[in-house]
Amino acid sequence: QVQLVESGGGLVQAGGSLRLSCAASGSIYSINAIYWYRQAPGKQRELVATSTSGGTTTYAGSVKGRFTISRDNAKNTVYLQMNSLKPEDTAVYYCSTPDRIYRGLWGQGTQVTVSS
């Protein structure tokens, strides 16, 4: 079972950019889907972006056109490039896989704070 570690969060002004990384303990090549979720204070965790092994990417409507998910199979890492950040993007961001979601496993996540 692959372990995932998120990093790259921080404090940024509105309109700025951040790139989050999700480093896997093993190969991600055969993982059929990798997700980025986020959870803001007092809100439910929401799906932000999905990357499939077939190359398909999907996004929540609130981030479409601003966020880009990508995989580097050679580095076993998934990225989330976040541009034109808004205060409402403030949240803890998590990466996950179908298996980890099924098992109810979540990492520590990485905090993103966008100031207005």
Accessible surface in RSA format (square Angstrom, percent):
REM  Atomic radii and reference values for relative SASA: ProtOr
REM  Chains: A
REM  Algorithm: Lee & Richards
REM  Probe-radius: 1.40
REM  Slices: 20
REM RES _ NUM      All-atoms   Total-Side   Main-Chain    Non-polar    All polar
REM                ABS   REL    ABS   REL    ABS   REL    ABS   REL    ABS   REL
RES GLN A   1   120.63  67.5  42.82  31.3  77.81 185.3  35.58  75.7  85.05  64.5
RES VAL A   2    26.74  17.6  17.28  15.6   9.46  22.8  21.25  18.5   5.49  14.9
RES GLN A   3    93.44  52.2  92.77  67.8   0.66   1.6  42.90  91.3  50.53  38.3
RES LEU A   4    11.23   6.3   1.79   1.3   9.43  23.7   1.79   1.3   9.43  25.4
RES VAL A   5    98.91  65.1  95.99  86.9   2.92   7.0  97.89  85.1   1.02   2.8
RES GLU A   6    14.47   8.3   3.06   2.3  11.41  27.2   0.00   0.0  14.47  11.8
RES SER A   7    55.72  47.1  52.19  69.7   3.53   8.1  37.23  79.3  18.49  25.9
RES GLY A   8    37.17  45.8   0.00   N/A  37.17  45.8  24.15  66.3  13.02  29.2
RES GLY A   9    28.65  35.3   0.00   N/A  28.65  35.3   2.05   5.6  26.60  59.6
RES GLY A  10    30.61  37.7   0.00   N/A  30.61  37.7  30.39  83.4   0.22   0.5
RES LEU A  11   136.34  75.9 102.55  73.4  33.80  85.0 102.59  72.0  33.76  90.8
RES VAL A  12    24.88  16.4  19.63  17.8   5.25  12.7  24.88  21.6   0.00   0.0
RES GLN A  13   137.19  76.7 134.53  98.3   2.65   6.3  36.50  77.7 100.68  76.4
RES ALA A  14    50.87  46.8  27.86  43.0  23.01  52.3  28.29  39.8  22.58  59.8
RES GLY A  15    55.71  68.7   0.00   N/A  55.71  68.7  29.81  81.8  25.90  58.0
RES GLY A  16    21.47  26.5   0.00   N/A  21.47  26.5  20.67  56.7   0.80   1.8
RES SER A  17    58.40  49.4  38.88  51.9  19.52  45.0  22.29  47.5  36.11  50.6
RES LEU A  18    33.96  18.9  28.97  20.7   4.99  12.5  33.96  23.8   0.00   0.0
RES ARG A  19   133.24  55.9 117.16  59.7  16.08  38.3  27.98  38.2 105.26  63.8
RES LEU A  20     0.00   0.0   0.00   0.0   0.00   0.0   0.00   0.0   0.00   0.0
RES SER A  21    25.51  21.6  25.51  34.0   0.00   0.0  11.02  23.5  14.49  20.3
RES CYS A  22     0.91   0.7   0.27   0.3   0.64   1.5   0.00   0.0   0.91   1.0
RES ALA A  23    46.99  43.2  44.68  68.9   2.32   5.3  44.71  63.0   2.29   6.1
RES ALA A  24    15.92  14.6   0.46   0.7  15.47  35.2   1.35   1.9  14.57  38.6
RES SER A  25    83.29  70.4  36.89  49.2  46.40 106.9  43.27  92.1  40.02  56.1
RES GLY A  26    27.36  33.7   0.00   N/A  27.36  33.7  27.36  75.1   0.00   0.0
RES SER A  27    71.98  60.8  53.15  70.9  18.83  43.4  42.33  90.1  29.65  41.5
RES ILE A  28     0.97   0.5   0.97   0.7   0.00   0.0   0.97   0.7   0.00   0.0
RES TYR A  29   156.82  73.2 150.90  85.9   5.92  15.4 102.37  76.9  54.45  67.1
RES SER A  30    94.36  79.7  67.97  90.7  26.39  60.8  45.66  97.2  48.70  68.2
RES ILE A  31    27.91  15.9  22.84  17.0   5.07  12.2  27.91  20.1   0.00   0.0
RES ASN A  32    96.50  66.5  91.53  88.5   4.96  12.0  29.94  72.0  66.56  64.3
RES ALA A  33    11.26  10.3  11.26  17.4   0.00   0.0  11.26  15.9   0.00   0.0
RES ILE A  34     0.40   0.2   0.40   0.3   0.00   0.0   0.40   0.3   0.00   0.0
RES TYR A  35    39.27  18.3  39.27  22.3   0.00   0.0  12.47   9.4  26.81  33.0
RES TRP A  36     0.00   0.0   0.00   0.0   0.00   0.0   0.00   0.0   0.00   0.0
RES TYR A  37    37.52  17.5  37.52  21.3   0.00   0.0  15.23  11.4  22.29  27.5
RES ARG A  38    14.09   5.9  13.98   7.1   0.11   0.3   2.34   3.2  11.75   7.1
RES GLN A  39    60.58  33.9  56.93  41.6   3.65   8.7  11.35  24.2  49.23  37.3
RES ALA A  40    21.49  19.8  17.91  27.6   3.57   8.1  18.30  25.8   3.18   8.4
RES PRO A  41   116.95  85.2  88.96  81.1  27.99 101.7 101.57  83.9  15.38  95.6
RES GLY A  42    91.98 113.4   0.00   N/A  91.98 113.4  45.48 124.8  46.50 104.1
RES LYS A  43   142.71  69.6 130.47  80.1  12.24  29.1  82.96  74.7  59.74  63.6
RES GLN A  44   163.11  91.2 149.81 109.5  13.30  31.7  54.17 115.3 108.94  82.6
RES ARG A  45    77.37  32.5  54.12  27.6  23.25  55.4  14.38  19.7  62.99  38.2
RES GLU A  46    72.54  41.6  68.22  51.6   4.32  10.3  30.72  59.4  41.83  34.2
RES LEU A  47    75.40  42.0  62.96  45.0  12.44  31.3  62.96  44.2  12.44  33.5
RES VAL A  48     0.91   0.6   0.59   0.5   0.32   0.8   0.87   0.8   0.04   0.1
RES ALA A  49     0.95   0.9   0.00   0.0   0.95   2.2   0.95   1.3   0.00   0.0
RES THR A  50    15.25  10.8  15.25  15.5   0.00   0.0  12.52  16.8   2.73   4.1
RES SER A  51     5.35   4.5   5.35   7.1   0.00   0.0   0.00   0.0   5.35   7.5
RES THR A  52    40.98  29.1  38.60  39.1   2.39   5.7  36.52  49.1   4.46   6.7
RES SER A  53    65.55  55.4  31.95  42.6  33.60  77.4  13.05  27.8  52.50  73.6
RES GLY A  54    75.23  92.8   0.00   N/A  75.23  92.8  39.59 108.6  35.64  79.8
RES GLY A  55    61.16  75.4   0.00   N/A  61.16  75.4  35.75  98.1  25.42  56.9
RES THR A  56    76.98  54.7  71.19  72.2   5.78  13.8  44.29  59.5  32.68  49.4
RES THR A  57    59.82  42.5  39.42  40.0  20.40  48.6  17.38  23.3  42.44  64.2
RES THR A  58    73.95  52.6  69.55  70.5   4.41  10.5  63.13  84.8  10.83  16.4
RES TYR A  59    52.69  24.6  26.11  14.9  26.58  69.2  25.02  18.8  27.67  34.1
RES ALA A  60    26.46  24.3  13.27  20.5  13.18  30.0  24.31  34.2   2.15   5.7
RES GLY A  61    70.77  87.3   0.00   N/A  70.77  87.3  37.49 102.9  33.28  74.5
RES SER A  62    65.99  55.8  41.36  55.2  24.64  56.8  52.00 110.7  13.99  19.6
RES VAL A  63     0.17   0.1   0.17   0.2   0.00   0.0   0.17   0.1   0.00   0.0
RES LYS A  64   147.14  71.8 127.03  77.9  20.11  47.9  69.60  62.6  77.54  82.6
RES GLY A  65    80.97  99.9   0.00   N/A  80.97  99.9  42.66 117.1  38.31  85.8
RES ARG A  66    31.34  13.2  26.26  13.4   5.08  12.1  25.88  35.4   5.46   3.3
RES PHE A  67     5.11   2.6   0.00   0.0   5.11  13.3   0.00   0.0   5.11  14.6
RES THR A  68    71.82  51.1  71.16  72.1   0.65   1.6  43.92  59.0  27.90  42.2
RES ILE A  69     4.79   2.7   0.00   0.0   4.79  11.6   0.00   0.0   4.79  13.0
RES SER A  70    50.43  42.6  44.79  59.8   5.64  13.0  36.37  77.4  14.06  19.7
RES ARG A  71    48.88  20.5  17.31   8.8  31.57  75.2  16.57  22.6  32.31  19.6
RES ASP A  72    41.86  29.3  37.70  37.5   4.16   9.8  13.42  31.6  28.44  28.4
RES ASN A  73    63.93  44.1  50.05  48.4  13.88  33.4  17.48  42.1  46.45  44.9
RES ALA A  74   100.02  92.0  57.15  88.2  42.87  97.5  69.60  98.0  30.42  80.6
RES LYS A  75   139.19  67.9 118.05  72.4  21.14  50.3  72.28  65.1  66.91  71.3
RES ASN A  76    40.82  28.2  40.73  39.4   0.09   0.2   2.16   5.2  38.67  37.4
RES THR A  77    13.99   9.9  13.95  14.1   0.04   0.1   4.57   6.1   9.42  14.2
RES VAL A  78     1.22   0.8   1.22   1.1   0.00   0.0   1.22   1.1   0.00   0.0
RES TYR A  79    27.88  13.0  27.88  15.9   0.00   0.0  15.73  11.8  12.15  15.0
RES LEU A  80     0.00   0.0   0.00   0.0   0.00   0.0   0.00   0.0   0.00   0.0
RES GLN A  81    58.55  32.7  58.44  42.7   0.11   0.3  28.90  61.5  29.65  22.5
RES MET A  82     0.00   0.0   0.00   0.0   0.00   0.0   0.00   0.0   0.00   0.0
RES ASN A  83    59.37  40.9  59.37  57.4   0.00   0.0  16.17  38.9  43.20  41.8
RES SER A  84    59.75  50.5  55.04  73.5   4.71  10.8  19.53  41.6  40.23  56.4
RES LEU A  85     2.29   1.3   0.00   0.0   2.29   5.8   0.00   0.0   2.29   6.2
RES LYS A  86    85.23  41.6  84.78  52.0   0.44   1.1  39.11  35.2  46.11  49.1
RES PRO A  87    54.96  40.1  47.76  43.5   7.20  26.2  48.13  39.7   6.83  42.5
RES GLU A  88   118.58  68.1  94.05  71.2  24.53  58.4  60.15 116.3  58.43  47.7
RES ASP A  89     0.39   0.3   0.39   0.4   0.00   0.0   0.00   0.0   0.39   0.4
RES THR A  90    33.89  24.1  31.03  31.5   2.86   6.8  29.05  39.0   4.84   7.3
RES ALA A  91     0.76   0.7   0.76   1.2   0.00   0.0   0.76   1.1   0.00   0.0
RES VAL A  92    38.02  25.0  38.02  34.4   0.00   0.0  38.02  33.0   0.00   0.0
RES TYR A  93     0.00   0.0   0.00   0.0   0.00   0.0   0.00   0.0   0.00   0.0
RES TYR A  94    25.62  12.0  25.62  14.6   0.00   0.0   2.63   2.0  22.99  28.3
RES CYS A  95     1.64   1.2   0.00   0.0   1.64   3.9   0.00   0.0   1.64   1.8
RES SER A  96     0.13   0.1   0.13   0.2   0.00   0.0   0.13   0.3   0.00   0.0
RES THR A  97     3.91   2.8   3.91   4.0   0.00   0.0   2.70   3.6   1.22   1.8
RES PRO A  98    47.77  34.8  39.49  36.0   8.27  30.1  43.41  35.8   4.36  27.1
RES ASP A  99    61.52  43.1  54.65  54.4   6.87  16.3  35.77  84.2  25.75  25.7
RES ARG A 100    13.44   5.6  13.44   6.9   0.00   0.0   0.55   0.8  12.89   7.8
RES ILE A 101    60.88  34.6  49.70  37.0  11.19  27.0  49.74  35.8  11.15  30.2
RES TYR A 102   193.35  90.3 162.57  92.5  30.78  80.1 122.17  91.8  71.18  87.7
RES ARG A 103   135.79  57.0 105.76  53.9  30.03  71.5  22.41  30.6 113.38  68.7
RES GLY A 104    52.47  64.7   0.00   N/A  52.47  64.7  28.07  77.0  24.41  54.7
RES LEU A 105    64.76  36.1  63.26  45.3   1.50   3.8  64.68  45.4   0.08   0.2
RES TRP A 106    75.64  30.4  44.06  21.3  31.58  74.1  33.04  17.6  42.60  69.1
RES GLY A 107    26.48  32.6   0.00   N/A  26.48  32.6  16.34  44.8  10.14  22.7
RES GLN A 108   176.01  98.4 150.28 109.8  25.73  61.3  58.42 124.3 117.60  89.2
RES GLY A 109    15.38  19.0   0.00   N/A  15.38  19.0   0.05   0.1  15.33  34.3
RES THR A 110    15.35  10.9  10.60  10.7   4.75  11.3   6.25   8.4   9.10  13.8
RES GLN A 111    86.69  48.5  77.64  56.7   9.05  21.5  49.15 104.6  37.54  28.5
RES VAL A 112     0.00   0.0   0.00   0.0   0.00   0.0   0.00   0.0   0.00   0.0
RES THR A 113    48.73  34.7  48.73  49.4   0.00   0.0  36.42  48.9  12.31  18.6
RES VAL A 114     7.16   4.7   0.00   0.0   7.16  17.3   0.00   0.0   7.16  19.4
RES SER A 115    43.61  36.8  36.71  49.0   6.90  15.9  36.56  77.9   7.04   9.9
RES SER A 116   130.24 110.1  68.24  91.1  61.99 142.8  54.95 117.0  75.29 105.5
END  Absolute sums over single chains surface
CHAIN  1 A     6102.8       4413.0       1689.8       3238.4       2864.4
END  Absolute sums over all chains
TOTAL          6102.8       4413.0       1689.8       3238.4       2864.4
